Amino acid sequence: MQMLFIHSDYIEYEAKEKTRVAEELETVSERVEEALVVFIAVEHEDEQNVDYVVTKAAEETISIFNKVGAERIVLYPYAHLSSELASPDKSVEILRALHDNLHAQNVEVKKAPFGWYKAFTLRCKGHPLSELSRKITVLEGAEVGEIKEVEAKSKALEAEEKAESQFFIMDDQGTLIAADEFDFGAEQANLQQFFMYESEKRRAVDKVPPHVELMKRLEIADYEPSSDPGNLRFYPKGELIKTLLEDYVRTTVAEYGAAEVETPIMYSVKHPALKDYIERFPARQYSMVGKSAKPDLFLRFAACFGQFLMSKDMSISYRNMPVKMFELAPSFRKEKRGELVGLRRLRKFTMPDMHTLCRDMDEALNEFKMQYELGMRVLDTIGFSSNDYEVAIRFTKDFYEVNKDFITDLVNIAGKPILIEMWDQRFFYFVLKFEFNFVDALGKASALSTVQIDVENAERYDIKYIDTSGAEKRPIILHCSPSGAIERCMYALLEKAYLEKERGIPPMFPLWLSPTQVRLIPIAERHLEYVESILPALSGLRVDVDDREETVSKKIRDAGREWIPYVAVIGDKEVETKTLSVTIRGESHGNTKKGKKQEMDGLGLKTRVEQEIKGKPFRQLPLSNKLSKRVKFVGG
């Protein structure tokens, strides 16, 4: 159950239109003063343990009711808080039970009707406790109803949950300072948020992050209710962005020297090396139960298995080292339901996964540093400067004692203080790991680029190379994702755009990722002929034409809501002078938040755009270039 609490001066609502699951109305409209309004989405998992969910929800509601000093409670069904809703009948049952529970505690409680489209006005009081959210989960009530989600959990994951580690901040002088003693100040507020997120280890999401609304409104992606949670649908614009990111990472890694391969997405848990590795990898598996004598299968959570098994069968000489293999790998992890939200954390995602076989630790450290810098370059091209993410470096105490100067060099490259996590002992297969972490509008951190130094799996998978003396040796293996999951990059771009909007900067994608790069808006139908005539001059760009029967002001507003980087309005003047009046979104005018306008011809506009996207991947517009011909994928 998802719950959003608003302490209000009043709420006023009116039932407008019924759905097929609508309750009978007791009153069409109502105004309630001095109320704690509880917006509620009853979820599918709540059906497994109704009594617990109702009891827990009532406890949370009464607790907040008493803290804020409200006079009454309003329960307001609000399906938009979740994509995993319970059946209508069960939702009504739970909401009525919650109402009765609260009423039995001598609290004045009202319930807005279920299954109606309602207009409402609410005035929030605005004090620190006036907006709160809670999530009630069945897993919390396992002891009450003996309901428990069954999941394959590795020993490494269990170890991670119990692991004791120390957090430090390392400054640009290489000094380790206990994180809770570090003076973050205003300049390091984002780093402080990141540290709090890491140290508290609270991964569950209790509020919908801004990018979820944006991914839907911009027709990027949406939840797929007919699939397992965490498996999204991507609309044409989202698929374009996703594919361009994949193209860029693939090309960049090839230039770095990695050979691209393809490996299966499912494997048998009966394989001894795989079975052992699963226990050492901190991830939850998607299991597939086999039939009769067939072995149980699981969907891969990374491309490691296939690339390691391939490496085992290869003939490798020291002359070949370092050996780099890469795969753009569809991957699957059974993340907890409470952690699944939008594009940030998924159960099915695309992971650029590169593995590097190194002769020894010296070569591994050299490659690690190069891949650290590679990750910075990749994120910079995608749209993230080093100011947009926080660096975390994690290692064992033994490793640090031997490699202090190396760690200091990494901090100097980052050019700012970073978070250090130090383990007294090694829990996993790696001794050193870095991550570039994006911190979103809700203070949640998500890893993008990452590299790990693996000291176990060469032996586990029997991977060997021949050294200068002709002897067999085990390589050191680097695991690298130069960008992190593709979907997570999209999440971070949307969250960054939201944060920039909050600072007064027009939100937008980098030009090379913008689904539409240039939009042409004819003022009247008579201007369409000129618009059509200049389209050939803009070939090689993603250009569309707003030929809808709408007012010019609405067309301009819609272009702004779609974050179109270049918008050209064409009227009599432009037809006469053979020019374009172009609004450049990325060059806003001070506090007006309106883009800079510039007169240019078609060739000048094309030259400007081509210069900005030079060296970046390009794909054609995935939709009709005429807006009148397009379907609406969301809210049609």
N, C-alpha and C positions, 0 to 999 in steps of 0.2 A: 504494500500500500504506500502510495506517495501522498504526502500531506504538506500543504503550504498554509501557514498561519499568518493572518493579517489582523492586527489590532486596529479597529476602525472606529471613526466617529459615527459612520453609518454605512450600510449597504442597502441599495435599492435595486430590485430586480423585477423583470416582467417577462412572463412566458410568452413567446412569440409563435413558435411553430413546433409541433410535436413530431417525434420520430416514431418508428414502428415499435419501439420499446418504451414509449412514454408512460409514466405513471398517471393515474387520474389526478386532476388538479383539485386542491382544496381552495386555493386562491390564485388568481392570475398574476397578481403583482403584490409586492410587499416591501415595506421599508422598515429596517431594524436599526435602532440607534445603539451606540456604545457596545459593540459586539466584537467578539473574537470570531472572525470568519475563517472557517477551515475548508480550504479547497482540497478535494479528495479524489484520487484516482484509485479505484479498487483493481488490483492486479490479479493475473491468472494464478500465480502461486498462492495467493491468499485463500483460494478455494480449498487448499489442502489442510488448512488449520484455522477455520473460521473463528473458533472461540478464542484462540490465542491472539489473533490479529485484532479482534474487537477489543479484547481486554487491554492489550498493549496500546492501541490507538486511543482508548479512553484515558489511560494513565497519562500519556503524553499530552493529550488535550487539556485535562484537568490541571496538570502541572503548569502549563503555559498560561492557562486561564487565570490561575491564582497569581502567577508572577506578574502579569500585566495589569491585573485588577479590572478585568472586563466585567460587564454586568450580565452578559448572556452570550450564548454560542450559536453560530449559524453554520450548519453543515451544508456545503455547497458542492454537489457532484461536478467534477471537472476532469473529463477524460484526457485533456491535452497534457497532463503531467506525465503520462506514460504511453508507451507503444505496446505494452503487454497487458491489455485489459482483461479482466475477468468477464464471464458471460453476463449479460444484462440481468438475468434473474438472480444470479449470485451476488452481483453488485448491489442490487436493491435490498436483498436479504441482509447483507453486511452493513449497509448504511442504516437500515432500520434498527438493526441490533445495536449499532453504535449509538444511535439516538436514544434508544430505550435505556442503555447502560448509563449514559450521561444524565438522563432524566431521573433515573433511580437514585442519583447522587444529589438530588435536590438542586439541580442546575436548570435554569431556564434555557431551553435549547429548541431551535427551529431547524427545519430541513427544507432546502430548496428542492423543487421537483426534479426527479431523475428523468432523463430522456427527452428533454425539451431544449430547443434553441432559445436562449434567454438573453435579453439585453440587461446589462447591469451597470450600476455606477457605485463606486466604492471610494471612500476617503480614508486613507491610511494616516494614522496619527504621527508616524515619523520618528518615534523614539527608538533607542537602540534595540529593543526587543519587539518592535512592532512588525517585523518581517522575519519569520523563522520557518525552517522546513525540517521535516522528519521523514524517514523511510522505515516502515515496519516490514520486516522480512520473516518468512516462515522459518528460515534457518535459526533465527534468534529463539524461536519457540520450539526447538527440537525436543526439549525435555518435556514440554507440556503435551504436545500432540504426537511425539515420536515420529515426526516427519523430518527427513534429512535427505538432501540432494546427494546422490552417489556420484563421486567423481574420482578419476584416477589421479592421485597426488603422488608426485615423486618424493623420494627421501630428501633430495636437494631442496624441493619446495618446502617441505616440513622443516628442514634445517634453516632455510632462509627466514621462515616465520618465527623461529626460536632464536635465531642467531643474535649474539651480543656483539656489537661493534661500537667503535668510538668515532664521533664526527668531529672534524676539525675544519678550520678555514686556513688555507695556505695563501699568504700574500705574495706579492711579486718579488720579495726578497727570499722566498723559500722558507719563511718562518711558519711553523705549525702553531696555530692558536686554537684552543678548545672552542668549539662553535658557540657554546652557550656563554662564552666570555668575550667573544668578538664584538667590536663596536661596528655594527652594520651601517648605521646612519642612513640618511636619505638616499645616498648614492648606491647603496647595496641593499635597498629594500626588496628587490626582486630575489636576490640571493638569500635573504633572510626567509622569504616565503618558501623558497625551495628547500632550505634546511628544515623548516618546520614541517613541511609535507613529508620529507624523507624520515625525519626522526619520529614522527607520530605514526607513520606507516598506516595511515587511514586512506585506503584506496577507494572505498565506496563513495558514490556520488549522491549527494542529498539535494541537489538543485540542478535544474537543466542549464547547461552552459550556453552562452550566446550563439555559438556556432551552429547549434542544432536548428534554431529558427532560420539562420542564414542559409544553411545547406538546403533547406526546403524552399525558402522563398526564391533563392537564386536558381532553383531547379538543378542542383548539383547531385543530391542523393537523398534517400529517405529510408525509413525502416520498411522491412518486408514482413508483414504480419503472418504470411504463410510459411515462413522459414523459421529456423532456429534463431533466437535472439542473437544479435551481433553479426548477422549476415544481411548486408544492405543491398538495395537496388541503386544503380547509378543511372541517371538520366543522361541524354546526349552531351550536355555541357560538362557534367561531372566526368563522364567517360573520356571526353577530350582532355580535360586537365590531367586526369589520372594517366592517360596514355602518353601525354607530352612529358610528364615527370618520369615515367618509365623509360621513354626514349632517351631522355637526357642522362639518367643514371647509367643506363646500358652503354651509351656512347662513352661517357666519362670513364667508366671502369675498363672498357676495352682499350682506351688510350693509356690507361695506367698499366696495362699489360696483362689483364686477366682474360683467360679463354672462357667463353660462355658455353655452358653445358645445360642439359635438361635431365632431371631425375624423377622417379615416381613420387606421387603425393601420398602413398600409403605403404606401410611396412608391417611386417609380422613381429609381434612382441616375442615370438619364440626364438628369434635370432639372438644368440647370446650377447653379441656386442651391442645390439640395439637395446636389448632388455637392460643391460648394465648402464648404458648411456642415459636411458630414460630416467633412471634413478639419480643421475648426476645433473640433470638439467632442470632448472627452476621454472617449470611450466606445467600446466594441466593438459592432459591428452584428450583428444577426441577419440574415443574407442569405438571400434566396429566389431561386434561379436560375430565370429565365423560360424558356419553351419557344419554339422557332423564332425568330420576329422580335420576340417580346415582350421588353420591357426587363427587366433584372434588378430585383427588388424587395428592399426591406429593411423589417423591422418597426421602427417608430419607437422611439427610446430616450427620447423626451420629446414633449410636445405642441407644441413650437416650430414645426415645419414647417407644420402645418395652420393655426395661428394667424397665422403670418407671411404665408402665402399668402392667407389671408382678409384680413389687414390691407392687403395690396397692392391689393386690389380695392375697398377702402372709400374713401369720400369723407370726408376728415377736415379739420375746421377747428380753428384754435387754440382756438375757443370750446368744443370738445369735450374738450380735453385736461385732465388726463391720461385716456387711454382704457385701460380695464382689461378684459381677457378672461380667462376661467377655464375649465379643463376638468379633470375627474377622469379622468385618462388612464391606461388600461392601457398599460404600456410594457415594452420588451424590450431587454435588454443581454446580450451574450454574455460574461458574467463568467468569469474563469478558474475551472476546476474546483476548484482548491485553495482558492479563496476562498469557495466556496459552502458555506453552513452555516445550517441552520434558517431562521429568518425574517430573519436579519441582512442577508444579501446574496443576492439572487435574480436569476434571468434573466427572470422575468415578475413584475411588481409594479405597484402602483397609485400613480401620482404625481399629487397635486394640483398643477396647473401653471397659474400665473397670469402673464400678461405685461402690462406697463404701458407705453404709449407716452407719452413726456414731451416737452415742447417743447424743453427744453435741459437742460444739466447741473445748473443750479440747481434746476429742478423735479425732476429725477431724484434729486438728493441729498435733497430734502425727502421725496419718496415713499420713498426707501430707508430713511430713519430711521423713518417711520411703519410700514413693513413689518417692520422690525427689531423694533419694539415689538409689532406684530401677532403675529409669531412667538412672542414671549415669552408673550403672552396665550393663544395657542392651546395651547402646550405646558403652560402652567399648568393649563388646563382639562382637558387629556388626563391629567394626573397628574404633571407634572414641574415642580418649582420650579427657580429659577436655580441652586440648589445641586446639582441632578441632572445638569447638563450643563456643558460647557466651551465658551467662545466662541473662535472663530477668525476673524480678519479678514485677508484676503489682498489685496494690491494691488501695483501697480507703484511703483517708486521715484519716478517723475515725478508720479504721481497724489498720492502722499503729500506731496511737497514743496509742493504747492498746497493740500492739504486737511488739514493737520495738526490744526487745531481740530475739524474734523468727526469725525475718527477718535477724538480725545480725548472728544468728546461721547458717542460710542457706548460707550466704555469706562465712562464715568460712569453711563450708563443700565444697563449690566450690573452695576455695583456691585462689581466684583472684577477682579483681574488677568486678562488675556486673552492668548492666543497670537497673535502677528503673524507672517505670512509675507510677505516682501518680495521681489519679483522685480526684477532689474536691467532686464529688458525684458519686453514683453508677448508671451506665447506663445499666448494664447487670444483670444476675441472680447470678453472683459470686462476692465475695469480695476480693479474693486473687487468683492469678494465677502465675505459673512459666512456662517458656519455655526454652528449650535448642535450640539455633538457629545456624544453619550452614550458614556461609557467603561464597558465591561461588566466582568464578573467576571474575565475573562482579560486585561484591559488593552487590548482592542481598541476602537478608537473608530469611531463611525458617525454620519454627519451626519444631523440631523433638519431643522429649519427652515433655509432658505437663501435669499439674494437676491444677484443679480449685476447689475452695470451693464454693459450691452452697447453697444459703440460701433461695431460692424461691420455688424450684420445688417439695419439699415434700408436701407443702400445695397445690400447683397447681394440683398435681396428687393424692392428698388425701392418701399419704403414711404415715403409722402410725406404731409405735411399742408400746409394753406394758412395762412400767418402773417398778422399784422395788416396787412401791406402788400399782401397778395394774392400773395406769392411762395411757391413751393414750397420746403419745408424737409424735412430728414430728422430724424425723432425719435430720441431716446435711448430704448433699450428696457430695462426691468427684467424679469428672470426671477425669479419668486418661487415657492417652495413653502413655504407657511406652517407645515406640519407635517413635511415630508419624506414619504417613501413610507409609505403606511398600514401595510404589513406591518412596516416597520422600527419604527414606533411600538409595535406589538404586541410585537416583540422586546425593545424597551427597557423596556416595562412588566413583562415577565416577568423580565428580568435585574435590574431594580430590586427587584422582589419578592424575588428570591433574595438579593440583597445585604442587604435589610432583615431577612430571616430570619436571616442570619449575624450580625446585630447584635441579635437577640432580639426583633424586631418581627414579629408575625404577617403573613405575605405575603397580599396581596389586590389585586384590581383596584379602581379607583375605583368607587363604588357604581353610577354611571350606566352603566358598562361591564360590570358583573358579570352574567353570563348568568342566574343566579338571584340575586335580591336578598333574598328571604325564603324560608326553608324551614321548613315545619311538620312536626314529628315527633310523631305520636301514640304514646303509650306502649303502648297495646293497641288491639285492633280496636274495642272499645266506644267509644273516644274519636274514632273517625273521623267519626261523625255530627256532633260539635261542630266538628271541623276543617272539614267541608264547610259548616257553617252560617256560619263566619266568612270564608270565601273571598270572598263578595260585598263585604264591608267592605274587602277588600284589592285590589279591582279597580283596574286602572291601574298595578299593580306586577307585576314578574316573580316570581311565587310558585309554589312546587311543594310537593308533599306526599310524604314518604317513607313510603309504605304497604307497603313490602316486608316479607316475613316474616324479619326480622333482629332481633337484639337492639338495644335502645335505645343501648347503648354503641357498637355498630358504626355505627349510623346517625349518631350524633354525631361519631364519628371520620371517617366518610366526608364529612360536611358540612364538617369542618375541612380535609380533604384537597382539597376542591373550593373552598376559600376563600369559603364562603357568608358574606356580611356579617352577616345577621340570622338566627338560628336559634331557633325557638320550640318548646319541648318541652311537649306537652299531656298531662296526666294527670287524675286524679280532682279534684285541687285546682283546676286551671284550669277544668274543666268546671263545677264548683260555683260558683266565683267569677266566671265569665265573663271571665277574664283570660288573658293569655299570659305565660309565663316566658321572656323573650327574652335570648339571649346576643348581645352586640354585639361582633363580632370586632375592630372598629377601636379599642376601648377596653380594651386588655389590662390585667391586674392585675400591675403590677411585674414581678418575675422569674418569676411562675407561667406567663406566656404564655397564660393563659386569659382569654377575653373577659369583660367586665363583664356581670352579669345584672341585668335590670330587669323589674319587673312593669308591664304596660300592657295596655290592651284593643286590639282590632283597629283601631279608629279612631285611637288614639294612635300605634300603630306606623305606620299609613299616613301620618299627618301628618308624623311624623319623617322617614320615607324621602322623601316628596314634597318636603319642605323642602330635603333634601340634594341632590336631583337637579333642583331647580327650574332651568328655563332650558336644560336639557340635552335632547338628542334622546331619544326613547323608541321602542322596538319591543317587540312582544309576545314572550313566551317561545317559542323556536323548537322546543321539544320538548313532549311530553305533560307535563301538570303532575303526573302520578302517576309516581313512579320505577319502579313495578312494570311500567309499560307501555313503558319505554324500552329500546331496543337499546343494546348497548355497542359503540361505534365502534372502540375500541382494545383489543386483547388479549382479544377476546371468545372 
